């Protein structure tokens, strides 16, 4: 490459960095709700010592002559730019570049009983009797993870390229990005390709980076990487970093005739069959077939005919590597099967069983009859804590295709984990499993399916009888302690919350009558509520919620309601009478149906889960339509269908059934109104804006704070134009330090309360006080008052125009510099006009009643009282206790917040103060 070429390339990269900053700023409200700008998203102009990911990508791209867009897109498609605190994925990938390191001590060196049990999934006693554990062990032993495979040591290779330690590449984002860039450049050179400055020329390196031994997998990974480059990506990482990859639709990938592949001694090629798969996935097919003696690891059927409709899709992980799992799942002597298997590195999907047939995957015959099983490579590496981006994307694309094809609703009652499959009978405990486990990000996965769960929401009040979806954040805010076999697992984001018998982490953990394992064991589902499940609220307190769960009230931590999302339109189920009813782990027909079909009943067809009961007064969410009990006989190719109707319900962590004749159905209770509750907004020293949602109670007026977004430190004045309601309505203006005023309109979305800012104009730096005054002239629009530095007060009426809604200012009057605080409170006197509160420099508070006059709307002031100089902040957020009168909030110099109830007195309307609580000193703005 010539020196001039390098100069041109550097110039292009500088432009690219500037473009990243522009894109970042233009996506306000997407990356961080109501953030006035994406700060720290610099490009190449940032100093080399800058710790931001954006700068690390730019620096590494420049150092190793890799286009920054390629480097960032590869990382995004590996990890979504997440470092995962240096913890490995379930297949040994590390840090933001997803480089692999799997040593012998990281994975089991012998087959465990748990691994063998994973393949005993028929849920049929007569099949389970033929399950040959020794044979399965023999197959699995041949399929143990080969830790000498170079595909499992890309981290070591990349560390050598940058002369770094493997430990640094595992744990340090800058080292990981440099190592990834070096490896991409090395792959490009190996392919005989130039280190071009054109992103489209890097197809060979990108395909090779996938570590795919097959062209389909390599092409799939490359396709997604170049889609990220063309369409752009943006995200806020779990560490709170905002990263942006600007879209470049002009990039056209140049695909070589020979796509570089990873070498492997056990590459499996596709069979000549057409997969039941979306075309874009280019799935492989390797169907399991009976052996010469006719033995098979599935039950032949003709779904969805003969009443064998497909109702659910079950997510599994293999507890083994891809090649070995494929070998076991397609071996007729393996004892278990599934319809699909997804590889971790490149997301390649292989179909192993036609969907018309019943796979032995769920350990429950009803689920096997009516579900499709999707396995994901994951060999339970000792510290494995996350699944790869390629698995999530391929799985979501496949599952969405299958759901649409078979009419499966895309929700968490129909897209379930193996751990959510019911215990069949009291005797079936050995068939229970806990994959995909606590580290499968259900919130993200469902968003890929086009069914966002409502996680990361602002929360709100809940009431008994209301239906909610449980959505604990898959972030560092939710890292519950876990053990496996009694050994503690390091803290990491998880998809569940613990359940207690009382609203306290010091309370007794919930117990399941079928489990004896410790409450912190990952396999113990009895005291854990998983993300995505819908439940009926039994009782609600500020930061704790009780749900009906397995026959009892179960409490979980739910700060400000932020770990739940209200569900509208759901149907709840209650016992029809006063007597408790049975709960069933499967929906089998009554005995008479077998006789009528000329087939033998299994003998336990009427068995219920005897340790559970559904009592009067409890309520659960209906998880699907009522169905007739049925039982498929593969040998006779006949479905025995009864007359008894069963209703599936979300009874606990799992889906179970109750008889329709024994229950009644009703809609859930309506959500608590948010139109008569008012919020407080606070800014911390780092510039992050926080929302405190109002409760409507004077004793505890605010819920747990909710993070609105960063970047607000650039404003020296922020004021609501109207009261900020709990439903996300209410406008606000903010003035930059350069004197420019910006208008933020309310969105009506509590989790994203402000739309992108609109520039009102410059010159507002002449004022030392800006105050949203509510609607001063009864035209339905909020107005603004401003005090200049000479003490003159000005009124700006709102015309409704955009982006500058304010008419020419009108002089109210002078002398207002005697006050060191002005407070907009709304209508204090009950005449429908917004009044004004002012504190003078001696600490006396004064009330200015609004007369409706013009240009000065205020009557002669009335004295409220003295002693108010004890406070450094006073705010009028509106009616906080739902009595129809606006109240006052004040913070003293020690950081304690106080509530002053409006009693409607005059001139002093306030009752004695009530303490809200301490800890408010950390905010430099409260409005």
Buried (B, 14 or more C-beta within 10 A) or exposed (E): EEEEEEEEBEEBBBEBBBBBBBBBBBBBBBBBBBBBBBBBBBBBEBEEEBEBBBBBBBBBBBBBBBBBBBBBBBBBBBBBBBBBBBBBBBBBBBBBBBBBBBEEEBBBEEBEEBBBBBBBBBBBBEBBEEBBBEBBBEBBEEBBBBBEBEBBBBBBBBBBBBEBEBEBBBBBBBBBBBBBBBBBBBBBEEBEBEBBBBBBBBBBBBBBBBBBBBBBBBBBBBBBBBBBBBEBBBBBBBBEBBBBBBBBEEBEBBBEEEBBBBEBEBEBEBBEEEBBBBEEBBBBBBBBEEEEEEEBBBBBBEBBEBBBBBBBBBBBBBBBBBBBBBBBBBBBBBBBBBBBBBBBBBBBBBBBBBBBBBBBBBBBBBBBBBBBBBBBBBBBBEBBBBBBBBBBBBBBBBBBBBBEBBEBBBBBBBBBBBBBBBBBBBEBEEBBBBBBBBBBBBBBBBBBBEBBBBBBBBBBBBEEBBBBBBBBBBBEBBEBEBBBEEEEBEBBBBBBBBBBBEBEEEBEBBBBEBBEBEBBBBBBBBBBBBBBBBBBBBBBEBBBBBBBBBBBBBBBBBBBBBBBBBBEEBBBBBBBEEEBBBBBBBBBBBBEBBEBBEBEBBEBBBBBBEEBBBBEEBBBBBBBEBBBBBBBBBEEEBBBBBEBBBBBBBBBBBBBBBBBEBBEEEEBBEBBEBEBBBBBBBBBEEBBBBBBBBBBBBEBBBBBBBBBBBBBBBBBBBBBBBBBBBBBBBBBBBBBEEBBBBBBBBBBBBBBBBBBBBEBEEEBBEBBBBBBBBBBBEEEBBBBBBBBEEBBBBBBBBBEEEEEBBEEBBEBEEEBBEBEBBBBBBBBBEEEBBBBBBBBEEBBBBBBBBBEEEEBBBBEBEEBEEEBBEBBBBBBBBBBBBBEBBBBBBBBEEBBBBBBBBBEEEBEBBBEBEEBEEEBBEBBBBB
